[in-house]
Amino acid sequence: MAAPADVPHSSLVRLVGAPLARTRGFDRLTHRFSADLRVTGQSSEQLATRTALAGTVGLLWAPAVAGLMALGGVRVSLLLPAWSALVLAAAGLTLPFVGLKLSADERRRGFRHALSCYLDLVAVRLAGGAGVDHALNASAGDGHGWAFAEIRHALTHARLMGKLRGAVSNGWVVSFSSASSTSWLRPSRSPATKALG
């Protein structure tokens, strides 16, 4: 799954979505949907763009139709397009959130199915005498799709964090340099080794 920061932004997202996503009200609203945004790989700017476009189309649809009808000679009360515009704008503003929720639910269902398949593969390998590390990694490598990619990423992350924790507990310190964005391991000097020299 692509992280929201990795998704290329169109000019429309930069012009409309980014400023709207930075507003306090929309930020609070997207905070409630942050898990769904992460699952679907969408950014809050993309959601803001779709919300603004759907709301604008909903707001302008009824007046545009009433204007076309007036050009065609059909007389329409101003009250009907005004109320229709408000109702359609409200529907347009909620439609992207409903779509996001449905898309996230579908991806979660797919992930549960992939996880079930993954665990079956792990169980088969363990029953066949494979070691735990081999069973976990080989089973993750057998699957395809975004769910298995997420499982592989989680295993890699856990393996790296386990190595770092082991290195720190064995007297090594992880140093990070923000200027060069590099990291390295070096032995730490405990109070006992400092006293020795």
N, C-alpha and C positions, 0 to 999 in steps of 0.2 A: 504494500500500500504506500503510495506516495505521500510524503508528509505535505501538509498544506504549504509550507514554505518552498517546496520543490515544484509546485504547480506554476507553470508560466502564466502570468497575468496579461490579459488583453488590455488594450487602451481603455476600453469601457470599464473594466474592473478598476483600473488606476484612477480614472476620472470620477466615477460614480461610487463604486464600492468601497474604496479605501477611505475617502473622507467620511462616508456614512458609517463605516465600521468603527471609526475612531470616536464617534459620539458616545456620550455616557449612556444614553438610553439603549442604543443598539448593542453596546458592549455588555450591558447587564442582561439583555435579552439573549445574546449569543452565548453568554456564560452558562445559561441553563441548557443549551444545546451543544456544549463543547464536546461531550463524549460522542454525540452523533456526528459532529464535524470530523473528529479524529477517525472514527470508524470508516467514514465515507471518503476520507482523504481530501476534504474540501476546506477552504479557508473561510474565515468570517467575511472577508472582502467579497468573495464569490457569492456567498449567501446574501450579503447586503445588496449586491448588484441585481441579483434575481428578484429580491424583494422590492427594490425600487422600481424595476422595470414592470413587474407584475402589478404593483399598485398604481403606477402611472397609466398603464394600459387599461386597467379596470376603471380608473377615474375618467379617462378620456373616451372610452368606448361609447357609452350611452349618449353623451353630447355630440359625438361625431356622427352617430347613426341618426340622431334627431336632426342634425344639420343637413345631412344627405336627404332625409325625408322632406325637410322644408324646401330644399332645392328641387325636389321632385314634385312639389305642390301639395304634399300631405301636411296638414296642420297638426302640430303636436304641442301639448301643454308643456310649459317649462318645468312644471313640478315633477313630471314623470322622468325626464332625463336627469334632473338633479338628484332625486332619490335613488334612481338606478345607478348613477355614478358613485354615490356614497356606498351603496351595497356592493357593487362590483369592485370598488377600491379596497374595501375591507376584505373581500374574498381574495383579491389579488395579493394583499399583504400577508395573508395567512397561508396561501398556497405553497410558497417555497418551504415553509417550516413543516407543513404536512408532508411534502415530497421528501424532505430531508429525513424525517422520522421514518417514513416507509422504506426509504433506501437503506437507512442504518439498520432497521429491523431485518431486512432481507440479507444484508451482509453478515449480521450476527448469526442468522440461521445458517448461512453458508459456512461460517467459521465453526459453529458447533458441529456441523456434519463433518467438516475436514478434521477437526480435533478428535472426533469419535473414530474416524478412519486411522488417524495417526496413532491413537492409543491402541487400536487393534493391531497395527503393524508392530508397535513396540512390544505388545504382549506376545505376539507370535515369535519375534526374535528372541525375547527373553526365555520363552519356553523352549526354543531351539538351542539354548546354551550360550547365546551371545552375552557379552558384558553389557552393563547398564549404559555406559557412554556410547558404545557402538550401536546398541539398539536405539537409543534416542537420536543420534545423529544420522544413522543410515535411514531410519524411518522418515525423518524430516526431509532427507534428500530424495526419497522416492516420490513424494507428492509434488503436484504442480499447482499453480495459482497463487493468489495473494495470501490466502490463509496459511499455506505451507511456507511461503516466504516469511510471514510473520513469525511462525514457529521457529524457522531456521535463525531468524534475527534474534529471537529471545534466547535460543540456545547459545548462540555466539556471545551475546551480551553476558549471559550467566557464566559462560566459560571464562571470558575475560575478567569479569568481576571476581570470580573465584581465584584466578591467578594473581590478581592485584591484592586481594585480601590475604592470600597465602604469602605473597612477597612482603607485605607490610608486617604480618605477624612473625615472619622469619627475620626481621631486622632490616628490611629494605623500605625506603621511603619513596613515594611517588612525588616527583616535583613537576609542576606545570609552569610553563613560561607563557604568559599571556601575550607578550610582544611577538614571539615567533610561532605561537600556537603549537608548540612541540612539548612532548613530555618524555621523561626518562626516569629510570630507576637508579638509585644509588644507595649504598649501604648507609644506614643511620648509625649514628654514634650514640650508644646508650651511655648513661652516666658512668658505668663501669669501664667502658672502653675509653671514655674521655679522660678518666682518672689515670689510665695506663699510658696515655700519651698521644 
